[in-house]
Amino acid sequence: MMRMRTKWTIGLTVIVAVLALGVFGCAKKEEPAKPAEPILIGGIFDTTGPTSGVGKDYAVGANDAADYINANGGVNGRPIELIANDYAYKPDKAVELYKTYKDKGIFLIQGWGTGDTNALSALINKDEIVYMSASYDSGLNDPAKTPYNFYVGTSYGDAIRAAMQFVSETWTDTSRKPKVVFIYPDHPYGKNPIPSGKAMAESLGFDIGPDQIVSLSATDAVSQLTNMKKFNPDWAWIGGTTPSTAVIIKDAAKLGLETKFLINVWGFDENLPKLAGEAANERAYGMAPFTFYGVDAPGMQPILEMHQSKHPDDGHLVRYIQSWVSMMVMWDALKRAETLDGPAVKAALEKVDNFDTGGLTAAPITFTPTDHRPNTTLFIYKVNAEGKQVPVKETTLERKPEWLGQ
């Protein structure tokens, strides 16, 4: 009887084993998990046009920041894919790229210049696509007019006001008020801040001379500076980019002008002393929303590490810092957005409150639903007698409601 039970038990075991092989042995193997779908981000940069002298490093910084974001978890586990294109500073090309990105379902774009950003603002608002520009045009920081535009640098309007404030604070001649002029290209980037600068200068009682127009691609500014010499200003505002700024400063020295220069963010970087030579020493002052590349600041460490891994033999400029900060603020908003679309990311950006850039900007960044000014604080640098760019002071403007959008 025991032997029969044993045989029956063995037989049952064999049957179960065969059935198990039939059920499980023929089952499909589990497929490996698919990679998370990337989040597409548009990029409109100038790497070959008239502002490419400052635009190339900006584009490199944005691409490197995208790699850094992906190496550090992406957006809640999803990578981003920055689709970066050169538009050569041509607004019609920017519009073409914008439409291409819209057709791809892209809801956020990292953009570039003032002319194209303003040209796109109506489309951006209608399509509810977030546009984080490298233009710090004051006309783009009033969300009542441009709700989907954001930028991370102190506005051009606040920069030019701070420049006039600096002139007033440092002026020591009690016998007269300082004389100032404004030099800029005939382009929205150059022209738009001038009314704010003149209004500030007038309120401070300055004597204002005739404007001088110098293009972004200028190789000579002798005629303009000869006209300026008749007024002989103590200070001149320059609203160009680094190459044209260097031309102005060198030609001023040739003509024997003793004018000192206050320079907007895109005209003052590590290349200026190289291009302008000794003519810049003790007379070139930069209005700088960002610290310079390599400065000892907590936020600089990941940048240096990324740079060493990707560009060990290349130098980069403050422009790299500017785009890096824009990408970091974007990353923060994407991680906090309730959904990944334009309105939700806009809402997340408008909750950015004292975003700590680790010392990469002169002040933390804050946006609200009624005010897209990131901050009103600047570093002021100058080129010293040795041709080195050194900090002079940090200055903060009052966040006046009447200056919003101006």
URTA-V190833 format. One record per pair of residues at least 24 apart in sequence whose C-alpha atoms are under 10 Angstrom apart, sorted by the first residue. I is the first residue (numbers start at 0). J is the second residue. D is the distance in Angstrom with one decimal. If there is no record, write none. Layout:
{{I J D} {I J D}}
This chain:
{{34 76 9.8} {34 77 8.5} {34 78 9.3} {35 76 7.3} {35 77 5.4} {35 78 7.2} {35 79 10.0} {36 76 9.7} {36 77 6.5} {36 78 7.3} {36 79 8.7} {36 80 9.6} {37 69 9.8} {37 73 9.0} {37 74 9.2} {37 76 9.6} {37 77 5.8} {37 78 4.8} {37 79 5.0} {37 80 5.9} {37 81 9.5} {38 73 9.2} {38 74 8.2} {38 77 6.9} {38 78 6.2} {38 79 4.5} {38 80 5.9} {38 81 8.4} {38 105 8.3} {38 106 9.5} {38 107 9.7} {38 333 9.7} {38 339 8.6} {39 78 8.9} {39 79 5.9} {39 80 4.9} {39 81 6.2} {39 82 7.0} {39 100 8.9} {39 103 8.4} {39 104 8.2} {39 105 5.9} {39 106 8.2} {39 107 8.1} {39 108 9.1} {40 65 9.6} {40 79 6.9} {40 80 5.9} {40 81 4.8} {40 82 6.1} {40 83 8.4} {40 100 8.4} {40 103 10.0} {40 104 9.6} {40 105 6.2} {40 106 7.4} {40 107 5.7} {40 108 5.7} {40 109 7.4} {41 80 8.5} {41 81 5.9} {41 82 5.1} {41 83 6.3} {41 84 8.3} {41 96 8.6} {41 97 8.0} {41 99 9.3} {41 100 6.2} {41 101 9.0} {41 103 9.5} {41 105 6.7} {41 106 8.2} {41 107 6.4} {41 108 4.3} {41 109 6.0} {41 110 8.0} {41 130 9.2} {42 80 10.0} {42 81 6.4} {42 82 5.5} {42 83 4.1} {42 84 5.9} {42 85 8.3} {42 86 9.7} {42 93 9.9} {42 96 8.7} {42 97 9.1} {42 100 8.9} {42 107 8.9} {42 108 5.7} {42 109 4.9} {42 110 5.9} {42 111 8.6} {42 130 9.8} {42 131 9.7} {42 132 9.8} {43 82 8.6} {43 83 6.1} {43 84 5.4} {43 85 6.1} {43 86 6.4} {43 87 9.3} {43 88 9.3} {43 92 9.4} {43 93 6.8} {43 94 9.8} {43 96 7.3} {43 97 8.2} {43 108 7.5} {43 109 6.3} {43 110 4.8} {43 111 6.1} {43 112 9.0} {43 115 9.7} {43 116 10.0} {43 132 9.1} {43 133 9.9} {44 83 7.1} {44 84 6.1} {44 85 4.9} {44 86 6.1} {44 87 7.5} {44 88 7.8} {44 93 8.8} {44 109 8.2} {44 110 6.3} {44 111 5.6} {44 112 8.2} {44 132 9.8} {44 133 9.1} {45 84 8.2} {45 85 5.2} {45 86 5.6} {45 87 4.8} {45 88 5.6} {45 89 8.8} {45 93 9.9} {45 110 9.4} {45 111 7.2} {45 112 8.2} {46 84 8.7} {46 85 5.7} {46 86 7.7} {46 87 6.3} {46 88 8.5} {47 85 7.2} {47 86 8.0} {47 87 5.2} {47 88 8.1} {48 85 8.6} {48 86 7.7} {48 87 3.9} {48 88 5.3} {48 89 7.9} {48 216 9.6} {49 87 7.2} {49 88 6.7} {49 89 9.5} {49 214 9.6} {49 215 6.5} {49 216 6.1} {49 217 9.9} {49 240 9.2} {49 242 9.7} {50 87 8.1} {50 88 7.0} {50 111 9.8} {50 112 8.7} {50 215 7.3} {50 216 8.4} {50 239 9.4} {50 240 7.0} {50 241 9.0} {50 242 9.0} {50 243 10.0} {50 265 9.2} {51 85 9.6} {51 87 7.6} {51 88 8.3} {51 240 9.6} {52 240 7.9} {52 241 7.3} {52 242 7.1} {52 243 10.0} {52 265 9.7} {52 270 9.5} {52 318 10.0} {53 240 7.3} {53 241 7.3} {53 242 8.8} {53 265 7.0} {53 266 8.6} {53 267 9.9} {53 268 8.8} {53 270 9.6} {53 316 8.5} {53 317 9.2} {53 318 6.5} {53 319 9.3} {54 85 9.6} {54 87 9.6} {54 88 9.6} {54 111 8.2} {54 112 9.4} {54 133 9.4} {54 265 9.5} {54 318 7.4} {54 319 9.2} {54 322 9.8} {55 85 9.5} {55 315 9.6} {55 316 9.9} {55 318 8.4} {55 319 8.8} {56 314 9.4} {56 315 6.4} {56 316 6.7} {56 317 8.3} {56 318 5.6} {56 319 5.2} {56 320 9.0} {56 321 9.4} {56 322 8.6} {57 111 9.1} {57 133 8.7} {57 315 9.2} {57 316 8.5} {57 317 8.5} {57 318 4.9} {57 319 4.8} {57 320 7.7} {57 321 6.9} {57 322 5.4} {57 323 8.1} {58 83 7.9} {58 84 9.1} {58 85 9.0} {58 109 9.7} {58 110 9.9} {58 111 9.4} {58 318 8.6} {58 319 7.6} {58 321 9.9} {58 322 7.3} {58 323 9.5} {59 83 9.9} {59 310 10.0} {59 315 8.9} {59 318 9.1} {59 319 6.7} {59 322 8.4} {59 323 9.2} {60 302 8.9} {60 305 9.8} {60 306 9.2} {60 315 8.8} {60 316 9.5} {60 317 9.6} {60 318 7.5} {60 319 4.4} {60 320 6.8} {60 321 7.8} {60 322 5.5} {60 323 5.5} {60 324 9.1} {60 325 9.7} {60 326 8.9} {61 109 8.4} {61 318 9.9} {61 319 7.5} {61 320 9.1} {61 321 8.8} {61 322 5.2} {61 323 5.7} {61 324 8.9} {61 325 8.1} {61 326 6.5} {61 327 9.6} {62 319 9.8} {62 322 8.9} {62 323 8.7} {62 326 9.2} {63 302 8.6} {63 305 7.1} {63 306 8.1} {63 309 8.2} {63 310 9.9} {63 319 9.1} {63 322 9.5} {63 323 7.9} {63 326 9.7} {64 301 9.6} {64 302 8.3} {64 305 8.4} {64 319 9.4} {64 320 9.8} {64 322 8.0} {64 323 5.6} {64 324 8.7} {64 325 9.2} {64 326 6.3} {64 327 7.5} {64 330 9.7} {65 323 8.8} {65 326 7.3} {65 327 9.0} {65 330 9.1} {66 305 8.7} {67 301 8.3} {67 302 8.9} {67 304 9.9} {67 305 7.3} {67 323 9.7} {67 326 9.9} {67 327 9.6} {68 326 8.7} {68 327 8.1} {68 330 7.4} {73 330 8.2} {73 333 9.6} {73 334 8.6} {74 330 7.0} {74 331 8.6} {74 332 9.5} {74 333 6.5} {74 334 5.3} {74 335 9.1} {75 333 8.7} {75 334 6.1} {75 335 9.1} {76 334 9.6} {77 334 9.9} {79 330 9.3} {81 108 8.9} {81 109 8.8} {82 108 9.2} {82 109 9.6} {83 108 9.5} {83 109 8.7} {83 110 9.6} {84 110 10.0} {86 111 9.3} {86 115 9.8} {88 112 7.1} {88 113 9.6} {88 114 8.5} {88 115 7.8} {89 114 8.6} {89 115 7.4} {90 114 6.6} {90 115 4.6} {90 116 8.3} {90 117 9.4} {90 118 7.1} {90 119 8.6} {91 115 7.9} {91 118 8.9} {91 119 9.8} {93 118 8.9} {93 119 8.1} {94 118 7.9} {94 119 6.7} {94 122 9.1} {97 122 9.0} {97 123 9.0} {97 128 9.8} {98 122 9.3} {100 128 10.0} {101 126 8.3} {101 128 8.2} {104 128 9.7} {104 340 9.2} {105 129 9.4} {105 339 9.9} {105 340 8.4} {105 341 8.7} {106 130 8.6} {106 339 8.0} {106 340 5.7} {106 341 5.0} {106 342 8.8} {106 343 10.0} {106 344 8.6} {107 131 7.6} {107 147 9.5} {107 329 8.9} {107 333 9.8} {107 339 9.5} {107 340 8.1} {107 341 6.7} {107 344 8.3} {107 345 9.4} {108 132 8.1} {108 148 10.0} {108 329 9.9} {109 133 7.8} {109 149 9.7} {109 150 9.5} {109 322 8.7} {109 325 8.1} {109 326 8.1} {109 329 9.1} {110 134 8.0} {110 148 10.0} {110 150 9.5} {110 322 9.9} {111 135 9.5} {111 322 9.8} {112 136 9.1} {112 187 9.2} {112 188 7.5} {113 137 10.0} {113 138 9.7} {113 139 9.3} {113 186 8.6} {113 187 6.2} {113 188 5.2} {113 189 9.0} {113 191 9.1} {114 186 7.4} {114 187 5.7} {114 188 6.8} {115 187 9.5} {116 148 8.6} {117 145 9.3} {117 148 9.5} {117 187 8.8} {119 148 9.9} {120 144 9.1} {120 145 6.6} {120 146 9.1} {120 147 8.0} {120 148 7.4} {121 145 7.9} {121 147 9.7} {122 147 10.0} {123 147 6.5} {123 148 7.9} {123 341 9.7} {124 148 8.3} {124 341 9.9} {126 341 8.5} {126 342 9.9} {127 340 8.5} {127 341 5.4} {127 342 6.3} {127 343 9.8} {127 344 10.0} {127 345 8.7} {128 340 8.0} {128 341 4.9} {128 342 7.7} {128 344 9.1} {128 345 8.6} {129 329 9.9} {129 340 8.8} {129 341 5.6} {129 342 7.9} {129 343 9.7} {129 344 7.3} {129 345 6.4} {129 348 9.5} {130 341 9.4} {130 345 9.4} {131 322 9.9} {131 325 7.2} {131 326 8.8} {131 328 9.6} {131 329 8.1} {132 322 9.3} {132 325 8.4} {133 318 9.7} {133 321 8.0} {133 322 7.6} {133 325 8.3} {134 188 7.7} {134 265 9.8} {135 188 8.8} {135 264 9.4} {135 372 9.2} {135 373 9.8} {136 187 8.7} {136 188 7.1} {136 189 9.7} {136 191 7.3} {136 192 7.5} {136 404 8.4} {136 405 8.5} {137 191 8.0} {137 192 7.4} {137 195 9.6} {137 371 9.5} {137 372 8.2} {137 402 8.5} {137 403 7.3} {137 404 4.9} {137 405 5.2} {138 191 8.1} {138 192 9.1} {138 402 9.9} {138 403 8.1} {138 404 4.4} {138 405 5.8} {139 371 8.0} {139 372 8.9} {139 403 9.3} {139 404 6.3} {139 405 8.9} {140 366 9.5} {140 369 9.2} {140 370 6.6} {140 371 4.6} {140 372 5.5} {140 373 8.6} {140 403 6.8} {140 404 5.4} {140 405 8.5} {141 368 9.3} {141 369 7.1} {141 370 5.9} {141 371 6.0} {141 372 7.8} {141 402 9.6} {141 403 6.0} {141 404 4.9} {141 405 8.7} {142 349 9.9} {142 367 8.9} {142 368 6.8} {142 369 5.9} {142 370 6.3} {142 371 6.4} {142 372 9.6} {142 403 9.5} {142 404 8.7} {143 368 8.8} {143 369 7.0} {143 370 8.6} {143 371 9.8} {143 404 9.3} {144 404 8.6} {145 371 9.3} {145 404 9.4} {146 342 9.8} {146 345 8.1} {146 349 9.9} {146 368 8.2} {146 369 8.8} {146 370 9.4} {146 371 8.4} {147 341 8.2} {147 342 8.4} {147 344 9.5} {147 345 6.5} {147 346 9.7} {147 348 9.8} {147 371 9.6} {148 345 8.9} {148 371 8.0} {149 325 9.2} {149 329 9.8} {149 345 8.9} {149 348 8.4} {149 349 9.5} {149 366 8.6} {149 371 6.4} {149 372 8.3} {149 373 8.3} {150 321 9.9} {150 322 10.0} {150 324 9.7} {150 325 7.1} {150 328 9.4} {150 364 9.8} {150 366 9.7} {150 371 7.9} {150 372 7.9} {150 373 7.0} {151 288 8.8} {151 289 9.5} {151 321 7.9} {151 322 8.9} {151 324 7.1} {151 325 5.9} {151 326 9.6} {151 328 8.0} {151 329 10.0} {151 360 8.7} {151 363 9.6} {151 364 7.0} {151 365 9.1} {151 366 9.6} {151 371 9.2} {151 372 8.1} {151 373 5.6} {151 374 8.2} {152 264 8.9} {152 287 8.8} {152 288 5.6} {152 289 7.4} {152 321 7.6} {152 322 9.9} {152 324 9.1} {152 325 8.7} {152 360 7.9} {152 361 9.3} {152 362 9.9} {152 364 8.8} {152 372 8.5} {152 373 6.7} {152 374 7.6} {152 375 9.0} {152 376 9.3} {152 377 9.1} {153 264 9.1} {153 286 9.4} {153 287 8.4} {153 288 5.6} {153 289 8.9} {153 360 9.1} {153 361 8.9} {153 362 9.3} {153 364 9.5} {153 372 7.2} {153 373 6.4} {153 374 5.8} {153 375 5.8} {153 376 6.7} {153 377 7.0} {154 192 9.0} {154 264 9.6} {154 288 8.8} {154 371 10.0} {154 372 7.1} {154 373 8.2} {154 374 8.3} {154 375 7.6} {154 376 9.6} {154 377 9.8} {154 403 9.8} {154 404 9.3} {154 405 9.1} {155 188 8.7} {155 189 9.3} {155 191 8.3} {155 192 5.8} {155 193 9.2} {155 195 9.1} {155 196 9.4} {155 238 9.1} {155 263 7.4} {155 264 8.2} {155 286 9.4} {155 405 9.0} {156 191 8.1} {156 192 5.0} {156 193 7.9} {156 194 8.6} {156 195 5.8} {156 196 7.1} {156 199 10.0} {156 375 9.9} {156 402 8.1} {156 403 9.3} {156 404 8.5} {156 405 6.1} {157 192 8.6} {157 195 8.1} {157 196 8.7} {157 286 9.9} {157 372 9.5} {157 374 9.3} {157 375 6.5} {157 376 8.4} {157 377 9.0} {157 395 9.2} {157 396 7.2} {157 397 9.4} {157 398 9.2} {157 402 8.1} {157 403 9.5} {157 405 8.4} {158 192 8.7} {158 195 9.6} {158 196 8.7} {158 261 9.8} {158 262 9.2} {158 263 7.0} {158 264 8.3} {158 285 9.7} {158 286 6.3} {158 287 8.3} {158 288 8.5} {158 375 8.2} {158 376 8.5} {158 377 7.4} {158 378 9.9} {158 379 9.9} {158 394 9.8} {158 395 9.8} {158 396 9.0} {159 192 6.9} {159 193 7.8} {159 194 9.6} {159 195 7.1} {159 196 5.2} {159 197 8.9} {159 199 8.4} {159 200 9.6} {159 236 7.9} {159 237 9.6} {159 238 9.1} {159 261 8.6} {159 262 8.7} {159 263 7.5} {159 286 8.2} {160 192 9.0} {160 193 9.6} {160 195 6.7} {160 196 5.4} {160 197 8.6} {160 198 8.5} {160 199 5.8} {160 200 8.0} {160 396 8.0} {161 196 8.8} {161 199 8.9} {161 286 8.1} {161 375 9.0} {161 376 8.7} {161 377 8.0} {161 379 9.3} {161 394 7.2} {161 395 7.6} {161 396 6.6} {161 397 10.0} {162 196 8.2} {162 199 9.4} {162 200 9.4} {162 234 9.9} {162 235 9.9} {162 236 8.0} {162 260 9.8} {162 261 6.5} {162 262 8.4} {162 263 9.0} {162 284 9.2} {162 285 8.9} {162 286 7.1} {162 377 9.8} {162 379 8.7} {162 394 9.4} {163 196 7.0} {163 197 8.8} {163 198 9.8} {163 199 6.6} {163 200 5.9} {163 201 9.6} {163 202 9.9} {163 203 8.1} {163 205 9.0} {163 234 9.3} {163 235 9.9} {163 236 8.9} {163 261 8.8} {164 196 9.8} {164 199 7.8} {164 200 8.2} {164 203 8.1} {164 394 9.1} {164 395 9.9} {164 396 8.8} {165 261 9.4} {165 379 8.9} {165 392 9.6} {165 394 8.3} {166 200 9.2} {166 203 9.6} {166 205 9.5} {166 233 9.4} {166 234 7.8} {166 261 9.1} {167 200 8.9} {167 203 7.2} {167 204 9.3} {167 205 8.6} {170 233 9.9} {175 204 9.8} {175 205 9.0} {175 206 9.3} {176 203 8.8} {176 204 6.7} {176 205 5.5} {176 206 6.7} {176 233 9.8} {177 203 9.6} {177 204 8.4} {177 205 5.5} {177 206 6.2} {177 207 8.6} {177 232 7.7} {177 233 6.2} {177 234 7.6} {178 204 9.6} {178 205 5.9} {178 206 4.6} {178 207 5.8} {178 208 7.1} {178 230 8.2} {178 231 7.8} {178 232 4.8} {178 233 5.3} {178 234 6.5} {178 235 8.5} {178 258 9.6} {179 205 7.0} {179 206 6.3} {179 207 5.1} {179 208 6.1} {179 209 9.0} {179 210 9.6} {179 230 9.0} {179 231 8.7} {179 232 5.2} {179 233 6.0} {179 234 4.9} {179 235 5.4} {179 236 7.6} {179 258 9.1} {179 259 9.6} {179 260 9.6} {180 205 9.9} {180 206 8.6} {180 207 5.7} {180 208 4.9} {180 209 6.2} {180 210 6.0} {180 211 7.8} {180 227 7.9} {180 230 8.7} {180 231 9.2} {180 232 6.5} {180 233 8.5} {180 234 6.7} {180 235 4.8} {180 236 6.3} {180 237 9.0} {180 258 9.8} {180 260 9.7} {181 207 8.4} {181 208 7.8} {181 209 7.5} {181 210 5.1} {181 211 6.4} {181 212 8.5} {181 227 9.7} {181 232 9.9} {181 234 8.8} {181 235 5.6} {181 236 4.7} {181 237 6.4} {181 238 7.9} {181 260 9.7} {181 261 9.5} {182 209 9.1} {182 210 5.9} {182 211 4.7} {182 212 5.8} {182 213 6.7} {182 214 9.6} {182 223 8.9} {182 224 9.4} {182 227 9.5} {182 235 6.8} {182 236 5.7} {182 237 4.9} {182 238 6.3} {182 239 8.0} {182 244 9.5} {182 247 9.0} {182 260 9.7} {182 261 10.0} {182 262 9.6} {183 210 8.0} {183 211 6.6} {183 212 5.3} {183 213 5.7} {183 214 7.2} {183 215 8.4} {183 236 7.9} {183 237 5.8} {183 238 4.7} {183 239 5.7} {183 240 9.5} {183 243 9.6} {183 244 9.4} {183 263 9.9} {184 211 8.4} {184 212 5.3} {184 213 4.9} {184 214 4.5} {184 215 6.0} {184 216 9.2} {184 217 9.3} {184 237 9.0} {184 238 7.1} {184 239 6.2} {184 240 9.4} {184 243 9.3} {185 211 9.6} {185 212 6.3} {185 213 7.4} {185 214 6.6} {185 215 8.7} {185 239 9.8} {186 212 9.7} {186 214 8.3} {186 215 8.8} {186 239 9.6} {188 238 7.7} {188 239 8.1} {188 240 9.9} {189 213 9.5} {189 214 9.2} {189 215 9.2} {189 237 8.6} {189 238 5.2} {189 239 6.4} {189 240 9.5} {189 263 9.4} {190 238 8.1} {190 239 10.0} {191 238 9.8} {191 405 8.7} {192 238 8.6} {192 405 7.7} {193 236 9.3} {193 238 8.9} {194 405 8.6} {195 402 8.6} {195 405 6.7} {196 236 8.9} {206 230 9.9} {206 232 8.8} {206 233 9.9} {207 232 8.4} {207 234 9.9} {207 235 9.8} {208 232 7.3} {208 235 9.4} {210 235 9.6} {210 236 9.7} {211 235 9.8} {211 236 10.0} {211 237 9.5} {212 237 9.9} {212 238 9.8} {212 239 9.9} {213 237 9.2} {213 238 9.2} {213 239 7.9} {213 243 7.6} {213 244 9.1} {213 246 9.5} {213 247 8.2} {214 238 10.0} {214 239 7.6} {214 240 9.5} {214 243 7.2} {214 244 9.8} {215 239 6.0} {215 240 6.5} {215 241 8.9} {215 242 7.6} {215 243 5.5} {215 244 8.5} {216 240 9.0} {216 242 7.7} {216 243 6.3} {216 246 9.7} {217 242 8.1} {217 243 5.6} {217 244 9.0} {217 245 9.8} {217 246 7.2} {217 247 8.7} {218 242 8.5} {218 243 7.0} {218 245 9.3} {218 246 6.2} {218 247 8.8} {218 250 9.9} {219 243 8.5} {219 246 6.3} {219 247 7.5} {219 249 9.4} {219 250 7.4} {220 244 9.8} {220 246 6.7} {220 247 5.8} {220 248 9.1} {220 249 9.0} {220 250 6.4} {220 251 8.4} {221 246 9.1} {221 247 8.0} {221 249 9.5} {221 250 5.9} {221 251 7.6} {221 253 8.7} {221 254 7.9} {222 250 9.5} {223 247 9.0} {223 250 9.7} {223 251 9.7} {224 248 9.5} {224 250 7.4} {224 251 6.4} {224 252 9.9} {224 253 9.9} {224 254 7.8} {224 256 8.6} {225 250 9.4} {225 251 8.5} {225 254 7.4} {225 256 9.3} {227 251 9.4} {227 256 9.2} {227 258 9.8} {228 254 8.2} {228 255 8.9} {228 256 6.8} {228 257 9.5} {228 258 9.0} {231 256 7.3} {231 257 8.2} {231 258 7.3} {232 256 8.7} {232 257 8.3} {232 258 5.9} {232 259 8.4} {232 260 9.9} {233 257 7.3} {233 258 4.9} {233 259 6.2} {233 260 8.6} {234 258 5.3} {234 259 4.8} {234 260 5.6} {234 261 7.1} {234 282 9.2} {235 259 6.3} {235 260 4.9} {235 261 6.1} {235 262 8.4} {235 283 9.9} {236 260 5.8} {236 261 4.8} {236 262 5.9} {236 263 7.8} {236 284 9.6} {236 285 10.0} {237 261 6.1} {237 262 4.8} {237 263 6.3} {237 264 9.8} {237 265 9.8} {237 266 7.5} {237 267 9.7} {237 283 9.9} {237 284 9.9} {237 285 9.6} {238 262 6.3} {238 263 5.3} {238 264 8.3} {238 265 7.8} {238 266 7.0} {238 267 10.0} {239 263 7.2} {239 264 8.9} {239 265 6.7} {239 266 5.6} {239 267 9.3} {240 264 8.1} {240 265 4.8} {240 266 3.9} {240 267 7.5} {240 268 9.3} {240 271 9.6} {241 265 6.3} {241 266 3.9} {241 267 5.9} {241 268 7.0} {241 269 9.2} {241 270 7.2} {241 271 6.0} {241 272 9.8} {241 274 8.3} {241 275 9.4} {242 266 7.5} {242 267 9.5} {242 270 8.5} {242 271 7.5} {242 274 7.2} {242 275 8.7} {243 271 9.8} {243 274 9.7} {243 275 9.8} {244 271 7.8} {244 274 9.1} {244 275 8.2} {244 279 9.9} {244 283 9.6} {245 270 9.1} {245 271 6.2} {245 272 8.1} {245 273 8.8} {245 274 5.7} {245 275 4.6} {245 276 8.4} {245 278 8.7} {245 279 8.0} {245 283 9.7} {246 271 9.9} {246 274 8.1} {246 275 6.9} {247 275 8.6} {247 278 9.8} {248 274 9.7} {248 275 6.5} {248 276 9.2} {248 277 9.6} {248 278 6.2} {248 279 6.4} {248 280 9.9} {248 282 8.7} {248 283 8.0} {249 274 8.8} {249 275 5.7} {249 276 7.7} {249 277 8.5} {249 278 5.5} {249 279 7.5} {250 275 9.3} {250 278 8.7} {251 278 8.1} {251 279 9.9} {252 277 9.2} {252 278 5.8} {252 279 8.7} {253 278 8.7} {257 282 8.2} {258 282 7.3} {258 283 9.5} {259 283 6.2} {259 284 7.8} {260 284 5.9} {260 285 8.3} {260 381 9.6} {261 285 5.9} {261 286 7.1} {261 379 9.3} {261 380 9.7} {261 381 9.1} {262 286 6.0} {262 287 8.9} {262 379 9.7} {262 380 9.8} {262 381 9.7} {263 287 7.5} {263 288 9.7} {264 288 7.2} {264 289 8.6} {264 317 9.6} {264 318 9.5} {264 377 9.8} {265 317 9.6} {265 318 8.4} {267 317 9.2} {267 380 8.8} {267 381 9.1} {267 382 9.6} {267 388 9.4} {268 292 9.5} {268 316 6.8} {268 317 6.4} {268 318 8.0} {268 380 9.8} {268 388 8.5} {269 315 8.7} {269 316 6.2} {269 317 7.4} {269 318 9.6} {269 382 10.0} {269 387 8.9} {269 388 7.6} {270 315 9.9} {270 316 8.0} {270 317 9.9} {271 382 8.9} {271 386 9.5} {271 388 9.3} {272 382 7.2} {272 383 9.7} {272 385 9.7} {272 386 6.0} {272 387 7.4} {272 388 8.1} {273 386 8.5} {273 387 10.0} {275 386 9.7} {276 386 7.5} {277 382 9.3} {277 383 9.6} {277 384 8.1} {277 385 8.4} {277 386 6.7} {278 382 9.8} {278 384 10.0} {278 386 9.2} {279 381 8.9} {279 382 6.3} {279 383 8.2} {279 384 8.8} {279 386 7.3} {279 387 9.8} {280 381 8.1} {280 382 5.1} {280 383 5.2} {280 384 5.0} {280 385 7.1} {280 386 5.5} {280 387 8.2} {280 388 9.2} {281 381 6.9} {281 382 5.6} {281 383 4.9} {281 384 5.6} {281 385 8.8} {281 386 8.2} {281 387 9.7} {281 388 9.8} {282 381 7.4} {282 382 7.0} {282 383 8.0} {282 384 9.2} {283 380 8.4} {283 381 5.6} {283 382 5.7} {283 383 8.4} {283 386 10.0} {283 388 9.2} {284 379 6.8} {284 380 5.6} {284 381 4.2} {284 382 6.7} {284 383 9.4} {284 388 8.9} {284 389 9.5} {284 390 9.5} {284 391 8.8} {285 377 9.6} {285 378 8.1} {285 379 5.6} {285 380 5.1} {285 381 6.0} {285 382 8.5} {285 388 9.0} {285 389 9.9} {285 390 9.3} {285 391 9.6} {286 376 9.8} {286 377 6.4} {286 378 6.3} {286 379 5.1} {286 380 6.8} {286 381 9.1} {286 393 9.7} {286 394 9.6} {287 317 9.4} {287 360 8.6} {287 361 8.0} {287 376 9.0} {287 377 5.5} {287 378 4.9} {287 379 5.9} {287 380 7.0} {287 390 9.6} {287 393 9.3} {288 321 8.8} {288 359 8.7} {288 360 5.7} {288 361 5.7} {288 362 8.2} {288 374 9.0} {288 375 8.9} {288 376 7.0} {288 377 4.7} {288 378 6.0} {288 379 8.5} {288 393 9.7} {289 317 7.1} {289 318 8.9} {289 320 7.2} {289 321 6.8} {289 324 9.1} {289 356 9.9} {289 358 8.4} {289 359 5.6} {289 360 4.3} {289 361 6.0} {289 362 9.0} {289 376 9.9} {289 377 7.6} {289 378 7.2} {289 379 10.0} {290 317 6.9} {290 318 10.0} {290 320 7.7} {290 321 9.0} {290 358 7.3} {290 359 5.3} {290 360 6.0} {290 361 7.1} {290 377 9.5} {290 378 7.5} {290 379 10.0} {290 380 9.6} {290 390 9.5} {291 315 9.8} {291 316 7.0} {291 317 4.9} {291 318 8.7} {291 319 9.3} {291 320 7.5} {291 321 9.6} {291 359 8.0} {291 360 9.5} {291 380 9.9} {291 388 9.2} {291 389 9.9} {292 316 5.6} {292 317 5.1} {292 318 8.4} {292 319 7.6} {292 320 6.6} {292 321 9.8} {292 359 8.9} {293 317 8.9} {293 320 9.6} {294 358 9.2} {294 359 8.7} {295 358 8.7} {295 359 9.6} {296 356 9.5} {296 357 6.3} {296 358 5.4} {296 359 7.0} {297 356 8.5} {297 357 4.9} {297 358 6.5} {297 359 8.2} {298 324 9.4} {298 355 8.8} {298 356 6.1} {298 357 4.0} {298 358 6.0} {298 359 6.1} {298 360 9.5} {299 356 9.2} {299 357 7.4} {299 358 7.9} {299 359 7.0} {300 357 9.4} {317 359 9.6} {320 359 7.1} {320 360 8.9} {321 359 8.4} {321 360 8.7} {323 356 9.9} {323 359 9.4} {324 356 7.0} {324 357 9.9} {324 359 7.5} {324 360 8.2} {324 364 9.9} {327 354 9.7} {327 356 8.3} {328 354 7.7} {328 355 9.5} {328 356 8.6} {328 364 8.6} {361 393 7.4} {361 394 8.8} {361 395 9.2} {362 393 9.6} {362 395 9.1} {369 403 9.5} {370 398 9.9} {370 400 9.0} {370 403 7.3} {370 404 8.9} {371 403 8.5} {371 404 9.0} {372 398 8.8} {372 402 10.0} {372 403 7.6} {372 404 8.6} {374 398 8.3} {375 399 9.8}}
